[in-house]
Amino acid sequence: MPLVNAKEMMRKAREGHYAVGAFNINNLEWTKAILATAQELNAPVILGVSEGANKYMTGYEVVASMVKAMIKSMNITVPVALHLDHGSYEGAKKALEAGYSSVMFDGSHYSIEENIEKTKEIVEIAHSLGATVEAEVGSIGGEEDGVIGRGEVADPTQCKMISDLGIDMLAAGIGNIHGQYPANWQGLDFEALDAIKAACGDMPLVLHGGTGIPEDMIKKAISLGVCKINVNTECQLYFAEATRKYIEAGKDLEKKGFDPRKLLAPGVEGIKEIVKIKMEMFGCIGKAGE
């Protein structure tokens, strides 16, 4: 199945009261693990790629070509969107040129006026290519590839202004952060989420920083209109833990255990494990054929 944009995924998730998992990829192993798990669980999936990960994998065209080839060679039949995560203005345009089926333009650090102006242009380019656009209001806390947010709570009026620009998904800050949550984290602001939902109607909402948010909060957020949930740090943690155990057990010193295909295999299984956990939590298992 060729890449799809996220529009139909979001519509079905909104109507079915579940969320699609957007899992960041960092290399071939990450991509293979997430695609295999989505296929096994018959779940739609979004592959998120930060600008830093694009640079690490040597460019947007390389990433797009790899993902498209792997979907074909692995006979992936579930819907897969390739999505630029926290894209800059220039990055979003490059990703669209390279064949990404969805982009996030993160204009949250601009004034609302400039955010609107740039978002409108990205929407026009993306829609002309059949791609979807996610925009952000109220920066997400924490840091991701140099993009630092303070965990602001988005203004519902500004959310409505951005929502009316023709975007397909809206990431609105509600106290969520990237990375691991501190012990004194106060939780998601559901009053704010409710107000944003009321202002933006049927606009699919996106929850960034899905690592570490308690399941009851995840499910409540979905009930209030969240249709896409991003996960990155947790995949990294599971990958690192499984790899550490392999090395600490001395497996890399047994026969050809140093072969990178063997060395990375436990980490790949770790990613599969957490992706399954998250997909079950988000309610998207078995939804690919619906």
Protein Blocks (a to p, Z undefined) as FASTA:
>chain_A
ZZddfklmmmmmmmnopaddddddfbfklmmmmmmmmmmnopacdddddfklmmmnopak
lmmmmmmmmmmmnopabdcddddehiafklmmmmmmnopabdcddfklpcfklmmmmmmm
mmmmmmmnopacdddehiaehjeehiacehiacdfklmmmmmmnopabdcddehiaehjd
dfklgbjafklmmmmmmmnomaccddehkgopafklmmmmmmnopabdcdfklmmmmmmm
mmmmmmmnommmgojlmpmklmmmmmmmmmmmmmmmmmmmnopgoklmZZ
